[in-house]
Amino acid sequence: MNTLVVCSQCEKLNRVSIEKADSVRPVCGSCKAELPFHRGVQEVSGAGLSKIIRSGDRPVVVDFWAEWCGPCKSFAPTFQAAAREMGDRYIFAKLDTEAHQLAAQTFQIRGIPTLIVFKNGIEVTRQSGAMPLPMFKQFLSSI
């Protein structure tokens, strides 16, 4: 099972095997930097998010979060579990709203965690707040 990952250094798109990434850290095919991809989830900047939204070959699920946010931290394992299970149908990304405040403003993030699903470059749905895995999977399957 492969997914697209944006390099945080050169912003090139890379196709990464989710299974292989568990044992071998993926590197960018262009600049050879280590890719920000962990357990089926990639960390993106605002520019990286824009690129993956435009180029994704399937819906992109984005978790807008912050390090200080308790519900964000408690939702992280759920997000990773869904990514491991549903990575063949969705691209999973996380954007730190504190590190990338302009992106948070651009997407009008008012509370965190906020999940936004993009399909064919367009936002199709959003949900604020953490949720248990069965509810999150049901939310995704309704797309």
C-alpha positions as semicolon CSV with decimal commas, in nm:
position;residue;x (nm);y (nm);z (nm)
1;M;0,000;0,000;0,000
2;N;0,151;0,332;-0,114
3;T;0,078;0,691;-0,027
4;L;0,203;1,031;-0,139
5;V;0,430;1,223;0,099
6;V;0,552;1,581;0,055
7;C;0,918;1,641;0,142
8;S;0,948;1,907;0,411
9;Q;1,280;2,026;0,264
10;C;1,222;2,055;-0,113
11;E;0,840;2,007;-0,125
12;K;0,864;1,735;-0,390
13;L;0,601;1,460;-0,387
14;N;0,723;1,110;-0,308
15;R;0,540;0,778;-0,335
16;V;0,606;0,582;-0,015
17;S;0,520;0,226;0,082
18;I;0,335;0,243;0,414
19;E;0,448;-0,108;0,510
20;K;0,818;-0,047;0,430
21;A;0,818;0,286;0,616
22;D;0,778;0,093;0,942
23;S;1,119;-0,067;0,906
24;V;1,311;0,174;0,681
25;R;1,284;0,550;0,718
26;P;1,171;0,690;0,381
27;V;1,383;0,956;0,214
28;C;1,301;1,206;-0,059
29;G;1,384;1,082;-0,406
30;S;1,494;1,432;-0,502
31;C;1,693;1,584;-0,212
32;K;1,745;1,267;0,000
33;A;1,607;1,433;0,315
34;E;1,420;1,211;0,560
35;L;1,047;1,232;0,491
36;P;0,811;1,344;0,772
37;F;0,612;1,020;0,762
38;H;0,539;0,812;1,073
39;R;0,297;0,519;1,112
40;G;0,095;0,606;0,803
41;V;0,068;0,979;0,880
42;Q;0,268;1,264;0,732
43;E;0,342;1,598;0,893
44;V;0,284;1,890;0,656
45;S;0,341;2,263;0,638
46;G;0,093;2,497;0,476
47;A;0,271;2,472;0,140
48;G;0,302;2,095;0,172
49;L;-0,067;2,067;0,252
50;S;-0,161;2,272;-0,054
51;K;0,056;2,049;-0,271
52;I;-0,084;1,721;-0,138
53;I;-0,444;1,850;-0,163
54;R;-0,392;1,940;-0,530
55;S;-0,195;1,628;-0,620
56;G;-0,351;1,356;-0,404
57;D;-0,483;1,055;-0,592
58;R;-0,747;0,995;-0,320
59;P;-0,916;1,202;-0,046
60;V;-0,679;1,377;0,194
61;V;-0,770;1,370;0,564
62;V;-0,600;1,647;0,763
63;D;-0,580;1,671;1,141
64;F;-0,523;2,034;1,246
65;W;-0,373;2,013;1,595
66;A;-0,129;2,173;1,843
67;E;0,119;2,030;2,094
68;W;-0,049;2,198;2,393
69;C;-0,395;2,056;2,309
70;G;-0,500;1,765;2,532
71;P;-0,781;1,639;2,305
72;C;-0,539;1,658;2,009
73;K;-0,291;1,436;2,190
74;S;-0,559;1,187;2,292
75;F;-0,689;1,172;1,932
76;A;-0,343;1,114;1,776
77;P;-0,340;0,732;1,831
78;T;-0,690;0,710;1,680
79;F;-0,578;0,909;1,375
80;Q;-0,273;0,681;1,335
81;A;-0,484;0,366;1,373
82;A;-0,720;0,486;1,101
83;A;-0,423;0,573;0,878
84;R;-0,278;0,223;0,920
85;E;-0,612;0,063;0,843
86;M;-0,743;0,294;0,570
87;G;-0,423;0,424;0,408
88;D;-0,517;0,259;0,080
89;R;-0,829;0,479;0,053
90;Y;-0,713;0,809;0,207
91;I;-0,397;1,015;0,252
92;F;-0,353;1,111;0,619
93;A;-0,173;1,432;0,718
94;K;-0,127;1,642;1,031
95;L;-0,071;2,017;1,041
96;D;0,055;2,181;1,361
97;T;-0,150;2,501;1,391
98;E;0,106;2,666;1,620
99;A;0,398;2,606;1,383
100;H;0,191;2,694;1,074
101;Q;-0,043;2,970;1,189
102;L;-0,099;3,116;0,842
103;A;-0,225;2,778;0,716
104;A;-0,458;2,755;1,018
105;Q;-0,594;3,101;0,931
106;T;-0,627;3,011;0,563
107;F;-0,842;2,708;0,648
108;Q;-1,033;2,906;0,914
109;I;-0,945;2,675;1,201
110;R;-1,130;2,803;1,508
111;G;-1,089;2,506;1,743
112;I;-0,869;2,200;1,756
113;P;-0,853;1,925;1,680
114;T;-1,030;1,995;1,351
115;L;-1,043;1,734;1,078
116;I;-1,090;1,841;0,718
117;V;-1,131;1,604;0,425
118;F;-1,033;1,726;0,079
119;K;-1,131;1,550;-0,241
120;N;-1,009;1,658;-0,585
121;G;-0,858;1,969;-0,427
122;I;-1,180;2,084;-0,259
123;E;-1,290;2,066;0,104
124;V;-1,580;1,821;0,125
125;T;-1,635;1,803;0,500
126;R;-1,496;1,905;0,838
127;Q;-1,543;1,797;1,196
128;S;-1,415;1,957;1,515
129;G;-1,328;1,758;1,823
130;A;-1,171;1,422;1,900
131;M;-1,371;1,106;1,843
132;P;-1,327;0,734;1,908
133;L;-1,196;0,513;1,626
134;P;-1,534;0,358;1,527
135;M;-1,691;0,703;1,498
136;F;-1,390;0,838;1,303
137;K;-1,404;0,546;1,060
138;Q;-1,778;0,602;1,014
139;F;-1,711;0,973;0,952
140;L;-1,458;0,880;0,681
141;S;-1,676;0,616;0,519
142;S;-1,951;0,875;0,468
143;I;-1,726;1,067;0,226
